[in-house]
Amino acid sequence: MLPNRFRTLLLALLIALAPPSFAEEWKDRDCRDGGRDDSGIRFEICRNKESIGIFWDDGAFVNGFCDSGEYDIDYKGLSKRDAVDWVTLYCR
C-alpha cells in the first residue's frame, strides 16, 4: 500500500499529464477511493456533475465527460471498450 502523501502526488501527476481539453481540475472533495479492480489495482474516482476521472495506481486513467452515451473521454493503459465500460458504470 502506498503512503497517502505518495498517492496524492501520483494522482496530481496523472491529472497533470491528461490532455488539457479533457483534464478536469479535480478537488479533493470530488474524489473518493474506488477500491481495487479485478486485477487488484487500487483506483480513485473523481466526479462532478458532468465530468469523470478514474485513476489507477499503475498509471492508467480515464478522464473526460459523461454525456448521453457518446462519451468524450481520454484514456491510457486500457482499451477504448474498457474505458467506455468504466465511464458507463460510474456516469449513471
Long-range contacts (C-beta under 8 A, 24 or more apart in sequence): 2-57, 7-44, 7-57, 10-57, 11-44, 11-55, 14-55, 14-59, 14-61, 15-53, 15-55, 15-63, 18-53, 18-61, 18-63, 18-74, 19-74, 21-74, 22-63, 22-64, 22-65, 22-72, 22-73, 22-74, 23-63, 24-48, 24-51, 24-53, 24-63, 26-53, 45-90, 47-90, 52-87, 52-90, 52-91, 54-86, 54-87, 54-90, 62-86, 62-87, 66-91
